């Protein structure tokens, strides 16, 4: 009860700078979207100019118990986790413990000849040519990352490394194993020590943590999010973490500082990858990088059975929208971008003199 009281007070102080009219508009928009998708629950944070202007929980964390979603509710965040794998790699690179242009074969044993051109940079940007998933993956079994990676060795590359961008979760397994090898500790432990703790993210942890975190919501799946989703046993580096909207807001605050990664590293991570032919693809290191309505956008979505997440940044406007939902039959990307466009992003016409 004391923790919840502190959270409520914390939220009240942050929200004091936000107008009631704007808050009502956001609430109305979110509730309409939740009704449309029959979404059980959702947690939301909006950050503008470095300050939280909206934080809220909507709907139910558990339909059976009737427990409501709060801003400190814990969700699986799926591939929003990739930015943390990428950040860990860049920390090791900045310490000269690896080079992102090193061949993967420098770190992994017995890689096939076809992998010889693949570099860490290719893995970060999904340009290595690896398949999306390891054929050895089983959601209901714990299989060591190294074993899942070896299962990919026999699968032909989908294209010449660096010639194309194609999303690959398998590539982020390889990155996680390289973090383990170089840091000489489990990758999740390294990220906790070097990223989460400095950010004060005490409610962010691997999906297989035991005992489970408090305030963890139930995930729902199927048409209209009608049934309880299966809880995967497997820990996937490509979608590794549980977190809260408030914890992700703490991370967002650090992305305006050099506390974990410096400006040069952030700029590198948020630059679209350049392909072999000189063209570019809209992905950096663990982040999609593109434009929306004329506004530069850095973002990532995430999904696991029963969960959908969206983390959308508009760096030039210093605006971020983070949505965490406990249903997977929902378009959280449209919800997040819609909130930004409707209420916080100036139109191009407004920007013209």
C-alpha positions in Angstrom: 0.0 0.0 0.0 2.9 2.4 0.7 4.4 1.8 -2.7 1.0 2.6 -4.4 0.6 5.7 -2.3 4.0 7.0 -3.4 3.2 6.2 -7.0 -0.1 8.1 -6.8 1.6 11.1 -5.2 4.4 11.0 -7.8 1.9 10.9 -10.7 -0.1 13.8 -9.2 3.0 16.0 -9.1 3.9 15.2 -12.7 0.4 15.8 -14.0 0.1 19.2 -12.3 1.7 20.8 -15.4 -0.8 19.2 -17.8 -4.1 20.9 -18.6 -7.4 19.2 -17.7 -8.8 19.7 -21.2 -5.8 18.0 -22.9 -6.0 15.1 -20.4 -9.6 14.7 -21.1 -8.9 14.6 -24.9 -6.3 11.9 -24.4 -8.5 9.8 -22.2 -11.4 10.0 -24.6 -9.2 9.0 -27.5 -7.7 6.1 -25.7 -11.0 4.8 -24.4 -12.5 4.9 -27.9 -9.7 2.9 -29.3 -9.9 0.4 -26.4 -13.6 -0.1 -27.0 -13.0 -0.6 -30.7 -10.4 -3.3 -30.2 -12.1 -4.7 -27.1 -8.8 -4.3 -25.3 -8.7 -5.4 -21.6 -6.2 -2.8 -20.4 -3.5 -0.3 -21.3 -0.8 1.8 -19.6 0.2 5.1 -21.1 3.0 7.7 -20.7 3.5 10.8 -22.8 6.7 12.8 -22.4 7.0 16.3 -23.8 10.1 18.5 -23.5 11.6 16.1 -20.9 8.6 16.1 -18.6 5.7 13.7 -18.2 2.6 15.4 -19.4 0.3 12.4 -19.2 0.5 9.1 -17.4 -2.5 6.8 -16.8 -3.8 3.3 -16.6 -7.0 2.2 -18.3 -9.1 -0.9 -18.1 -8.3 -4.2 -16.4 -5.1 -6.0 -15.5 -7.0 -9.2 -14.9 -10.6 -9.7 -16.1 -11.2 -12.4 -13.5 -10.2 -10.5 -10.5 -11.2 -7.1 -11.8 -7.8 -5.6 -10.8 -7.4 -2.3 -12.7 -4.3 -1.3 -14.8 -2.2 1.3 -13.1 0.9 3.2 -14.5 3.1 0.8 -12.5 1.5 -2.3 -13.9 4.0 -4.8 -15.4 3.7 -5.8 -19.1 5.7 -7.9 -21.5 7.2 -5.4 -24.0 8.2 -7.8 -26.8 10.6 -6.3 -29.3 10.7 -2.9 -27.6 13.4 -4.9 -25.8 15.7 -4.8 -28.8 16.9 -1.3 -28.0 18.4 -2.6 -24.8 20.3 -5.4 -26.5 21.6 -2.9 -29.0 22.5 -0.5 -26.1 24.5 -3.2 -24.4 26.4 -3.9 -27.6 27.2 -0.2 -28.0 28.5 0.0 -24.4 30.9 -2.8 -25.1 31.9 -1.2 -28.4 32.6 2.2 -26.6 34.8 0.3 -24.2 36.7 -1.2 -27.1 35.8 -4.7 -26.0 34.3 -5.3 -29.5 33.9 -3.5 -32.8 30.5 -3.4 -34.5 32.3 -4.1 -37.8 33.9 -7.3 -36.4 32.8 -10.5 -38.2 30.4 -12.6 -36.1 32.8 -15.5 -36.5 35.3 -13.6 -34.3 33.1 -14.5 -31.3 31.1 -17.6 -32.2 32.6 -21.0 -32.8 32.2 -23.1 -35.9 30.1 -20.6 -37.9 29.4 -21.8 -41.5 31.3 -20.3 -44.4 28.2 -18.5 -45.5 28.3 -16.4 -42.3 31.9 -15.1 -43.0 30.7 -11.7 -44.3 28.2 -11.2 -41.4 29.2 -8.5 -38.9 27.8 -7.2 -35.7 26.5 -4.2 -37.5 24.5 -6.5 -39.8 22.9 -8.1 -36.8 22.0 -4.8 -35.2 20.3 -3.5 -38.4 18.6 -6.8 -39.5 20.7 -6.8 -42.7 22.6 -10.1 -42.1 20.3 -12.3 -44.2 19.4 -14.6 -41.3 15.9 -16.2 -41.0 13.4 -14.6 -38.8 13.3 -17.4 -36.2 15.5 -20.3 -35.2 14.0 -23.6 -36.3 14.9 -24.9 -32.8 12.7 -22.4 -31.0 10.0 -23.8 -28.7 8.0 -21.4 -26.7 7.4 -23.9 -24.0 11.0 -25.0 -23.5 14.1 -23.3 -22.2 16.7 -23.9 -24.8 20.2 -22.2 -24.5 20.8 -19.4 -26.9 23.9 -21.1 -28.3 21.8 -24.1 -29.2 19.2 -22.0 -30.9 21.9 -20.2 -32.8 23.6 -23.4 -34.0 20.2 -24.5 -35.4 20.3 -21.5 -37.7 23.7 -22.5 -39.1 22.2 -25.0 -41.5 19.5 -22.6 -42.8 20.6 -20.8 -46.1 20.9 -17.1 -45.9 18.0 -15.2 -47.4 20.2 -12.7 -49.1 23.8 -11.4 -49.3 24.7 -9.7 -46.0 24.2 -6.0 -46.3 22.2 -6.0 -49.4 18.7 -5.9 -47.8 16.9 -5.1 -44.6 14.7 -8.0 -43.3 13.6 -8.4 -39.7 15.3 -11.2 -37.9 14.8 -12.2 -34.3 17.5 -14.8 -34.7 20.0 -12.0 -35.2 19.3 -10.6 -31.8 19.9 -14.0 -30.2 23.3 -13.9 -31.8 23.9 -10.4 -30.4 22.8 -11.5 -26.9 25.2 -14.4 -27.0 28.0 -12.0 -28.1 27.2 -9.8 -25.1 27.5 -12.9 -22.9 30.8 -14.0 -24.4 32.5 -10.5 -24.3 31.2 -9.4 -20.9 31.7 -12.9 -19.4 28.3 -12.7 -17.7 24.7 -13.6 -18.7 23.4 -10.9 -21.1 20.4 -10.1 -19.0 22.6 -9.6 -15.9 24.9 -7.3 -17.9 22.0 -5.2 -19.2 20.5 -5.0 -15.7 23.8 -3.7 -14.2 24.7 -1.3 -17.0 21.4 0.0 -18.2 18.4 -0.7 -15.9 20.1 0.1 -12.6 21.6 3.4 -13.7 18.2 4.4 -15.1 16.4 3.5 -11.9 14.3 0.9 -13.7 13.6 -1.4 -10.8 10.5 -2.9 -12.4 12.2 -4.1 -15.6 13.4 -7.7 -15.8 13.6 -10.7 -18.0 10.2 -12.4 -18.8 11.2 -15.6 -17.0 12.1 -13.9 -13.7 11.1 -15.8 -10.6 9.3 -15.0 -8.5 7.3 -12.8 -10.8 7.3 -9.1 -10.4 4.4 -7.5 -8.5 1.5 -5.9 -10.4 2.1 -8.1 -13.5 -0.9 -8.1 -15.7 -2.7 -11.0 -17.5 -2.3 -11.1 -21.3 -5.2 -11.8 -23.6 -5.3 -13.1 -27.2 -7.5 -14.2 -30.0 -10.2 -12.3 -31.8 -11.2 -9.3 -29.7 -8.7 -10.4 -27.1 -11.2 -12.9 -25.7 -9.1 -15.5 -24.0 -6.1 -15.7 -21.7 -2.8 -16.1 -23.6 -0.3 -18.9 -23.1 2.6 -17.8 -20.9 5.8 -18.6 -22.8 8.5 -20.4 -20.8 11.2 -19.4 -23.3 13.3 -16.3 -22.7 13.8 -14.6 -26.1 16.6 -12.0 -26.4 14.6 -10.5 -29.2 11.7 -9.8 -26.9 13.3 -10.3 -23.5 11.8 -8.0 -20.9 8.9 -7.1 -18.7 8.5 -3.4 -17.8 6.2 -0.6 -16.9 5.2 2.7 -18.5 6.9 4.5 -15.7 10.1 2.6 -16.0 10.3 3.2 -19.7 9.7 6.9 -19.0 12.8 6.8 -16.8 14.8 5.3 -19.7 13.3 8.0 -22.0 14.6 10.7 -19.6 18.1 9.2 -19.8 18.1 9.3 -23.6 18.4 13.1 -23.4 21.6 12.7 -21.3 25.0 10.9 -21.5 24.3 8.9 -18.3 24.3 5.5 -20.1 25.1 6.2 -23.8 26.6 9.4 -25.1 25.2 11.7 -27.8 27.5 10.3 -30.6 26.3 6.7 -29.8 22.6 7.7 -29.8 23.1 9.5 -33.1 24.7 6.3 -34.5 21.9 4.1 -33.2 19.2 6.4 -34.7 20.8 6.6 -38.2 19.1 4.6 -41.0 21.3 1.7 -42.2 23.2 2.1 -45.5 23.0 -1.0 -47.7 25.6 -2.3 -50.1 24.2 -0.4 -53.1 24.3 2.9 -51.3 20.6 3.1 -50.6 19.3 3.1 -47.0 16.6 1.2 -45.0 14.6 2.7 -42.2 16.3 0.9 -39.3 19.2 1.8 -37.0 20.5 -0.2 -34.1 17.5 -1.6 -32.3 15.2 1.2 -33.5 13.1 1.9 -36.6 14.1 5.3 -38.0 11.8 7.1 -40.4 9.4 10.1 -40.7 5.7 10.5 -40.1 3.8 13.5 -41.4 7.0 15.3 -42.0 8.3 14.6 -38.5 11.4 12.6 -37.8 10.5 9.4 -35.8 12.5 6.9 -33.8 10.4 4.0 -32.7 9.8 0.3 -32.0 6.8 -1.9 -31.5 6.6 -5.2 -29.6 4.3 -8.2 -29.4 4.1 -11.5 -27.6 1.1 -13.7 -27.0 -1.3 -11.5 -25.0 0.7 -8.3 -25.2 1.4 -5.4 -27.5 3.7 -2.4 -26.9 4.7 0.7 -28.7 7.5 3.2 -28.0 7.4 6.2 -30.4 9.8 9.1 -30.2 9.7 12.4 -32.2 13.1 13.7 -31.3 12.8 17.1 -33.0 9.6 17.9 -31.1 11.0 16.3 -27.9 7.9 14.1 -27.8 7.5 10.5 -26.8 4.4 8.2 -26.5 4.7 4.9 -24.8 1.8 2.4 -24.8 1.7 -1.0 -23.1 -1.4 -3.2 -23.7 -2.4 -6.7 -22.3 -4.0 -7.7 -25.6 -2.4 -8.7 -28.9 -5.4 -8.1 -31.2 -4.8 -4.3 -31.3 -3.0 -1.7 -33.4 -1.0 0.1 -30.7 1.2 1.8 -33.4 -1.9 3.6 -34.8 -2.9 4.5 -31.2 0.5 5.9 -30.3 1.0 7.8 -33.5 -2.6 9.0 -33.4 -2.1 10.5 -30.0 1.0 12.3 -31.1 -0.5 13.6 -34.2 -3.8 14.7 -32.7 -2.7 16.4 -29.6 1.0 17.1 -29.6 2.6 17.4 -33.0 2.2 20.7 -34.8 0.9 20.3 -38.4 3.2 21.2 -41.2 1.0 24.1 -42.0 1.4 25.4 -38.4 5.2 25.2 -38.8 5.2 27.4 -41.9 5.9 31.1 -41.4 
